[in-house]
Amino acid sequence: MKPIIAITMGDPGGIGPEIILKSLRELSLDEAIYMVIGSEEVFRFASEHLNLTFRPHRIPTLERSFLNEGEINFLDITREAEALYEKSFGKPKPKGEVFSVGQVSKWNAALAFSTLKVAAYQAACELIQGVVTAPIHKGAVQLIDPKFYGHTEYLAKIARVKEFAMMFVSDRLRVTLVTIHLPLKKVPRALKTDEILTKILLTNEFLKRRLKIDSPKIGVAALNPHGSEFGTEDEEIILPAVKLAQRKGVNAQGPLSGDQIFYDAYERRLDAVVAMYHDQGLAPFKMIAFREGVNVTLGLPFLRTSPDHGTAFDIAYQNKAFPTAFINSIRLIEKALTD
């Protein structure tokens, strides 16, 4: 049975609809069943404004019986967004209000969050096997849910998963983050041996199960320069996690100096790097994969990928958006689900 992969619209004011329409032209439809979840109004506008074809098979619900294998299926979430708007802001959406291009708005937020909610709950219930998410604007969604931190945390919450990780994938480099959005001064105190071990194990599982790498080599980055000369965290916190992973049969190495580990991974001497904090991992990753990188959420009962870039409000609906990272996100999830 072919896996079902959902593609979420993202923030309608950004480049999400454009990169989705451009990416759909690259799909073969042979290996999986695809559905796009979003606003019909938004995609109609994008199609006409950007001269990009969009003739999907419209479905009333996400039940498998409504899906066509040889077409792009489309679920319109406008009614869900209208209900969410009224619940969140205490009044119905004003008649005639349309989505805003290149900026945050309440209606944009309702559309984006409704799209994500539908996909998240369907995936958590195992009705779909993969989700590819277009970029959202966190500030917009926080107009509705002030506790919203991003796709990764929200999907883990809906799936009731406590152990998860953010991984970034390109052809030459794979990086998993231990901590994510923290001020740098808080990183040392946030590092825990059990958390680092969890990230190593999740990385190992993804590489083996999804990418079919038999015995992946995982490098674990040191926190301090030269791997421990200027601090105690590497020996007291990171090294024990590496040793515990090794005892579980994982081919983990470290802590390895940050000025060497990424070069080793780039030269394919390592299959992945576990980085201690956001910029340690993403600065080298984006240096080599800025337009092609894929964000993968590890630990979920379903697969989720997204392009490693934001909404790009400044170029929305100008036919300037590169779809490469989104195409890679689709291809990665399809390969992982069908190989």
C-alpha positions as CSV (number, residue, x, y, z in Angstrom):
1,M,0.0,0.0,0.0
2,K,1.4,3.4,-1.0
3,P,2.2,5.8,1.9
4,I,0.2,9.0,2.2
5,I,2.2,12.2,2.3
6,A,0.6,15.5,3.3
7,I,2.0,18.9,2.2
8,T,1.0,21.8,4.4
9,M,0.6,25.3,3.0
10,G,2.6,27.2,5.6
11,D,2.0,31.0,6.1
12,P,0.0,32.2,3.1
13,G,1.7,35.5,3.2
14,G,5.1,33.9,2.5
15,I,6.7,31.8,-0.2
16,G,5.1,28.5,0.9
17,P,2.4,28.4,-1.8
18,E,4.9,29.3,-4.5
19,I,7.5,26.6,-3.6
20,I,4.8,24.0,-3.3
21,L,3.4,24.7,-6.7
22,K,6.9,24.7,-8.2
23,S,7.7,21.4,-6.4
24,L,4.5,19.6,-7.5
25,R,5.8,19.7,-11.1
26,E,8.7,17.5,-10.0
27,L,6.6,14.7,-8.4
28,S,6.2,11.4,-10.2
29,L,3.2,10.2,-8.1
30,D,4.4,6.6,-8.6
31,E,5.6,5.8,-5.1
32,A,3.2,7.7,-2.8
33,I,-0.2,9.4,-2.6
34,Y,0.1,13.1,-2.1
35,M,-2.3,15.6,-0.7
36,V,-1.9,19.4,-0.2
37,I,-3.6,20.9,2.8
38,G,-4.4,24.6,2.7
39,S,-6.6,27.4,1.5
40,E,-8.1,27.1,-2.0
41,E,-8.3,30.9,-2.2
42,V,-4.5,31.2,-1.5
43,F,-3.5,28.5,-4.1
44,R,-5.8,29.9,-6.7
45,F,-4.2,33.3,-6.2
46,A,-0.7,31.8,-6.3
47,S,-1.5,29.8,-9.5
48,E,-2.9,32.8,-11.3
49,H,-0.4,35.4,-10.1
50,L,2.6,33.3,-10.7
51,N,1.3,31.4,-13.8
52,L,1.8,28.1,-12.1
53,T,-0.6,25.3,-12.9
54,F,-2.7,23.9,-10.0
55,R,-5.5,21.5,-10.9
56,P,-5.8,19.1,-8.0
57,H,-8.3,16.5,-7.1
58,R,-10.4,18.1,-4.3
59,I,-11.4,16.0,-1.4
60,P,-13.9,16.6,1.4
61,T,-12.0,14.8,4.1
62,L,-8.7,13.0,4.5
63,E,-10.2,9.5,4.4
64,R,-8.2,7.2,2.1
65,S,-11.3,6.3,0.0
66,F,-11.5,9.9,-1.3
67,L,-7.8,10.0,-2.4
68,N,-6.8,9.5,-6.0
69,E,-3.4,7.9,-6.5
70,G,-2.5,9.5,-9.8
71,E,-3.4,13.1,-8.9
72,I,-2.4,15.7,-6.4
73,N,-5.2,15.6,-3.8
74,F,-6.3,18.9,-2.1
75,L,-8.1,19.6,1.2
76,D,-9.4,23.1,1.8
77,I,-9.3,24.1,5.4
78,T,-11.1,27.5,5.1
79,R,-14.0,26.5,7.4
80,E,-11.6,25.2,10.1
81,A,-9.7,28.5,9.8
82,E,-12.8,30.5,10.2
83,A,-13.8,28.6,13.3
84,L,-10.3,29.0,14.8
85,Y,-10.4,32.7,14.0
86,E,-13.6,33.2,15.9
87,K,-12.5,31.1,18.8
88,S,-9.2,32.9,19.1
89,F,-10.2,36.5,18.6
90,G,-13.8,36.4,20.0
91,K,-15.5,37.5,16.7
92,P,-16.1,36.1,13.2
93,K,-13.6,36.9,10.5
94,P,-14.7,40.1,8.8
95,K,-16.6,39.5,5.6
96,G,-14.4,40.2,2.6
97,E,-11.1,39.9,4.5
98,V,-8.5,38.1,2.4
99,F,-5.1,36.9,3.3
100,S,-2.2,39.4,3.4
101,V,0.9,39.1,1.2
102,G,4.3,39.7,2.8
103,Q,3.1,40.4,6.3
104,V,1.6,39.0,9.5
105,S,-2.2,39.0,9.9
106,K,-4.7,37.3,12.1
107,W,-6.4,35.6,9.1
108,N,-3.0,34.4,7.8
109,A,-2.3,33.0,11.3
110,A,-5.7,31.1,11.3
111,L,-5.1,29.6,7.9
112,A,-1.5,28.5,8.7
113,F,-2.3,27.1,12.1
114,S,-5.5,25.3,10.9
115,T,-3.5,23.7,8.1
116,L,-0.8,22.5,10.5
117,K,-3.4,21.2,13.1
118,V,-5.2,19.1,10.5
119,A,-2.0,17.5,9.3
120,A,-0.7,17.0,12.8
121,Y,-3.7,15.2,14.2
122,Q,-4.1,13.0,11.1
123,A,-0.5,12.0,11.3
124,A,-0.7,11.3,15.0
125,C,-3.6,9.0,14.3
126,E,-1.5,7.2,11.7
127,L,-3.9,8.2,8.9
128,I,-1.0,9.7,7.0
129,Q,2.6,8.5,7.1
130,G,4.5,11.7,6.2
131,V,4.2,15.4,6.5
132,V,6.1,18.0,4.5
133,T,5.6,21.5,6.0
134,A,6.1,24.8,4.2
135,P,7.4,27.6,6.4
136,I,5.2,29.4,9.0
137,H,5.8,32.6,10.8
138,K,6.0,31.9,14.6
139,G,5.0,35.4,15.5
140,A,1.8,35.0,13.5
141,V,0.8,31.7,15.0
142,Q,1.5,33.1,18.5
143,L,-1.4,35.5,17.9
144,I,-3.5,32.4,18.3
145,D,-1.3,30.2,20.5
146,P,1.2,32.2,22.6
147,K,3.0,29.0,23.6
148,F,3.7,28.0,20.0
149,Y,7.5,27.6,19.5
150,G,7.6,26.0,16.1
151,H,6.7,23.0,14.0
152,T,9.0,20.6,15.9
153,E,7.7,21.2,19.3
154,Y,4.1,21.3,18.2
155,L,4.2,18.1,16.3
156,A,5.9,16.3,19.2
157,K,3.2,17.6,21.5
158,I,0.3,16.4,19.3
159,A,2.0,13.0,18.9
160,R,2.6,12.9,22.7
161,V,6.3,12.3,22.1
162,K,8.8,13.5,24.8
163,E,12.0,12.4,23.1
164,F,12.5,14.2,19.8
165,A,15.2,16.1,17.9
166,M,15.8,18.5,15.1
167,M,18.1,17.2,12.4
168,F,19.3,19.0,9.2
169,V,20.1,17.0,6.1
170,S,21.9,17.7,2.9
171,D,23.9,15.7,0.4
172,R,27.2,16.4,2.2
173,L,26.3,17.1,5.8
174,R,23.8,15.9,8.5
175,V,23.5,17.6,11.8
176,T,21.3,17.0,14.9
177,L,20.9,19.6,17.5
178,V,21.0,18.9,21.3
179,T,19.7,22.3,22.3
180,I,17.7,24.5,19.9
181,H,16.5,28.1,20.6
182,L,18.5,29.1,23.6
183,P,20.7,32.1,24.4
184,L,24.3,31.0,24.2
185,K,25.0,31.7,27.8
186,K,22.3,29.2,28.9
187,V,23.7,26.3,26.7
188,P,26.2,24.9,29.2
189,R,23.7,24.5,32.0
190,A,21.1,23.1,29.6
191,L,23.4,20.2,28.5
192,K,22.5,16.9,30.2
193,T,24.1,13.5,29.6
194,D,20.7,11.8,29.1
195,E,19.6,14.4,26.6
196,I,22.7,14.1,24.6
197,L,22.4,10.3,24.6
198,T,18.8,10.6,23.4
199,K,19.9,12.8,20.4
200,I,22.6,10.3,19.5
201,L,20.2,7.4,19.6
202,L,17.6,9.2,17.6
203,T,20.2,10.1,15.0
204,N,21.4,6.5,14.8
205,E,17.9,5.1,14.4
206,F,17.1,7.6,11.6
207,L,20.3,6.8,9.7
208,K,19.8,3.1,10.0
209,R,16.0,2.7,9.6
210,R,15.2,5.5,7.2
211,L,18.5,6.2,5.2
212,K,19.5,2.5,5.3
213,I,23.1,3.1,6.5
214,D,24.1,-0.1,8.1
215,S,26.6,1.1,10.7
216,P,26.5,4.9,10.8
217,K,29.4,6.8,12.2
218,I,28.2,9.6,14.4
219,G,30.5,12.4,15.6
220,V,29.5,14.2,18.8
221,A,30.8,17.8,18.9
222,A,32.6,19.2,21.9
223,L,31.2,22.3,23.6
224,N,34.6,24.0,24.3
225,P,37.5,24.8,22.0
226,H,39.8,21.9,21.3
227,G,37.5,19.5,23.0
228,S,37.9,20.2,26.7
229,E,40.9,22.5,27.2
230,F,38.8,25.4,28.5
231,G,35.9,23.8,30.3
232,T,34.6,20.8,32.1
233,E,31.4,20.1,30.2
234,D,33.1,17.9,27.6
235,E,34.5,15.4,30.0
236,E,31.8,15.5,32.7
237,I,28.6,15.7,30.5
238,I,29.3,14.9,26.8
239,L,31.8,12.1,27.1
240,P,29.6,9.9,29.4
241,A,26.8,10.2,26.8
242,V,29.2,9.0,24.1
243,K,30.3,6.0,26.2
244,L,26.7,5.1,27.0
245,A,25.8,5.2,23.3
246,Q,28.8,3.0,22.5
247,R,27.6,0.5,25.1
248,K,24.3,0.3,23.2
249,G,26.1,-0.6,20.0
250,V,26.2,2.9,18.4
251,N,29.3,3.8,16.5
252,A,29.6,7.2,18.2
253,Q,32.8,9.2,18.5
254,G,33.6,12.2,20.7
255,P,33.6,14.7,22.0
256,L,35.3,16.0,18.9
257,S,36.6,19.5,18.4
258,G,34.1,21.8,16.6
259,D,36.8,23.1,14.3
260,Q,37.4,19.6,12.8
261,I,34.2,17.6,13.1
262,F,32.2,19.3,10.4
263,Y,35.1,19.0,7.9
264,D,35.3,15.3,8.7
265,A,31.5,15.0,8.1
266,Y,31.7,17.0,4.9
267,E,34.5,14.6,3.7
268,R,32.1,11.7,4.5
269,R,34.3,10.3,7.3
270,L,31.2,10.8,9.5
271,D,27.6,10.1,8.6
272,A,26.2,12.7,11.0
273,V,27.2,15.2,13.6
274,V,25.4,15.8,16.9
275,A,26.0,19.5,17.8
276,M,25.5,21.0,21.2
277,Y,23.7,24.2,20.2
278,H,22.0,26.0,17.4
279,D,24.7,28.0,15.7
280,Q,27.4,25.4,16.2
281,G,25.4,23.1,14.0
282,L,23.6,25.5,11.6
283,A,26.4,27.9,10.7
284,P,28.5,25.2,8.9
285,F,25.3,23.5,7.6
286,K,23.9,26.6,6.0
287,M,27.3,27.6,4.6
288,I,27.2,24.6,2.3
289,A,23.4,23.9,2.0
290,F,21.6,27.2,2.3
291,R,19.2,26.6,-0.6
292,E,19.0,22.9,-0.4
293,G,18.9,21.8,3.2
294,V,16.1,19.8,4.8
295,N,14.9,19.9,8.4
296,V,13.8,16.5,9.7
297,T,12.0,15.9,13.0
298,L,13.3,12.8,14.7
299,G,11.4,10.7,17.2
300,L,7.8,11.1,15.8
301,P,5.6,8.1,14.9
302,F,5.5,9.6,11.4
303,L,8.0,11.3,9.2
304,R,8.2,15.1,9.0
305,T,10.4,17.2,6.8
306,S,10.6,20.9,5.8
307,P,12.9,23.2,3.9
308,D,15.6,24.8,6.0
309,H,14.4,28.4,5.4
310,G,11.7,30.7,6.5
311,T,8.7,32.5,5.0
312,A,10.7,35.1,3.1
313,F,7.9,37.7,3.2
314,D,10.1,40.1,1.2
315,I,9.9,38.0,-2.0
316,A,6.5,36.5,-1.6
317,Y,4.6,36.0,-4.9
318,Q,7.3,37.5,-6.9
319,N,8.4,34.3,-8.6
320,K,11.8,34.6,-7.0
321,A,11.6,31.7,-4.5
322,F,13.9,28.7,-5.1
323,P,12.0,25.4,-4.6
324,T,15.1,23.2,-4.2
325,A,15.0,22.7,-0.5
326,F,11.2,21.9,-0.6
327,I,11.8,19.4,-3.5
328,N,14.5,17.8,-1.4
329,S,12.2,17.6,1.6
330,I,9.6,15.7,-0.5
331,R,12.2,13.4,-2.1
332,L,13.7,12.6,1.3
333,I,10.4,11.7,2.9
334,E,9.4,9.7,-0.1
335,K,12.7,7.8,-0.2
336,A,12.5,7.1,3.5
337,L,9.0,5.7,3.3
338,T,9.3,3.7,0.2
339,D,12.8,2.2,0.0
